[in-house]
């Protein structure tokens, strides 16, 4: 690995060990085994490094679990696979509670920093494209546009589930059958039926 990759891994490790509020640039450099100046050279700031490290970790860990959950629904109709998938998304949120907590905690910092917002906009676009592609692979009967919008809906549902898991972990999960009913009701109202 190069210094940049070492810094990303070191930042993730240091933040998980010390917490977002307590981690210092020196902690990260030490965990990465590189000089303190390398942070500025590669990322411009400790905050940007932390944001990228958290996004990368979430993208690989949580993203892989989301792909597995979506792929497990292959070949079934929406009414059959959506309820099961929502249960699986809830489990992904539960398994990755610490990463979600770290991400949402960092989100307050991102909300105040245009450079970090720009990075997250690109990262989110990539995540949405990946989810759309995974949905399309699992459900080739959907058009590319349909798979993309389903991927976006699943991404937003997962974010909401993640927040719920952090704030009210014992709340009942979103009922997939009820969501299918709601989607059908919305579709019926849109077509005038």
N, C-alpha and C positions, 0 to 999 in steps of 0.2 A: 504494500500500500504506500501511497505518497502522503505528503503532509496533509493535504486537503482531506483525504479519506480518513487518515489517522485522527484529524481534528473532529470530523463528524462522529466517529466512533467514540472518541474521548469525551466529547460534549454529551452524548447520550448517556454514557456511563456516569459521568460526573453529576449530571442533572438528576439521574435516578438515585444516586447515592446521597447527594446533598440537598436536593430539592431546588426548584427553580429560583426561589427568592434568595437562597444562600449561596448558590454556586458562583464562583468567581472565574475570571479569565485565567487566573493562575491555576485554579483547580483543573480546568479543562486542558490547558497546555500540559500540565503534569500528567494527567490521565492519558493524553495523546502521545506523550514522550517527545514533544516538540517545543520550540521556543515560543514565548509569549507573543513575539512580533509576528509569528506565522498566522495568528488569528486575524490581525489587521490586514496582512498581505492577501490572504485567501478569501476573507469574508467581509472585511471592512469594520466589523464590530463583533463583540461577543454576542450581542442580541441576535444579529443576523445569523451567526453560526448556530446558536441554540435553536432558532426557528427552523433552519434547514435540517438540523439533526433530528428534531422531533418529527418533522414532516416526513423525512426519509424513513425513520423507524416505523412510523404509523403506516406509511405506504407499503412497506414490505411486510410487516407483521400482520396488521389488521387487513391490509389489502389481500394478502394471500388467503386469510380465513374467509373473507367476503367472497373471493373467487370460488373457493371450495363450496361454500353455501349455495351460491348461484348455480354452479355446475351440477350440484346434486338434484336440481329441479328439472333437468333436461328431459324433454320429450313429454311433458305433461301440460294440461290446459291450465290457464291462469287461475281458475277457481280451485284447482288442486294444488298448484305449487306455491301460490302467494302466501296462504296461511302457514305452510311449513317453512317457507323462507323467512317470514317475519319472526317465527320462533328461533330460527337459526341466527338471525341478526341480533336478537336479544341476547343469545348465548355468546356471540362474538363480543358484544359490548361488555358483558359480565366478565369474560376471560381477560379482556384488555382494559379493565377499569383504571389501572395505574397509568397506562399510556394515554387514555382519554382524559384523565384528570390533568395530566401534564400538558396535554394539547390545549385544553380549554383554559387552563391557567395562563399559558403562553398567549392565548388568543386575546387577552386583555392588552397585552403589550403590542401585539400585532395591530390591534384596532387603533393604536396611537402612532403608528409608524408607517408612512406611505411606502417606504422601500420594502418592508416586510410584507405589506399588503400586496405589492406587485408580485413578490415571490410566491405568496400563497395563491394569488389568482392563477398563476401559471401551474402551480402544483395541483390546484383543484381542477383546472381544465384537463390536466393529464389523468387525474383520478377518474373524472367523468368519462373520458374517452376509454379508459381501461374497463370501467364498469359496463359501458355500452357494448364494448367488444365481447366481454364475457357473457353478457345477456344474449347477444346475437349468436354466439357459439352454442350456448345452451338451448336457445330457442330460435333456430334458423327460419322458422315460419314468420318471424317478425321482420319487418323491413329494417334497414340500417337506422332510419329516423326513429322508428318505433322503439328499437332496442336502445337507442341513445336516450330517449325521453324516459323509458323505464329505468335505465341505469341512473339517470338523474333523480328520479323519484326515490329509488332505493337508497341513493347516497343521502338525500335529505331525510328520509325516514330513519336511516341509521344514525345520522347526527342527532336527531331528536331523541332516539332511543338511548344514545350515549349520554345526553344531558340528563334524561330521566334516571338512568342508572347511577349517575353521579349524585343527583340531588335527592331522589326518592327511590333508592335501590329495591325497596320491597313493594313498590307500586305494581299493580298487575300490568303485564305487557300488552302492547297493542294486539287486539284480536284480529287475526288475519281474515277470518270469515266475515267479520263485521266490516273490515276494510273493503273486501270484495263487494259486499252489499252496497257500501257507500259509493264505490266507483261505478257500479251498475246503476245506482239511483242518479248519480250525476250524469252519466251517459244518457239515461232515459230522459232526464230533464232537458238536456241539451238538444235532443232530437224531437222534443215536444211530446214524448210518450210517457 
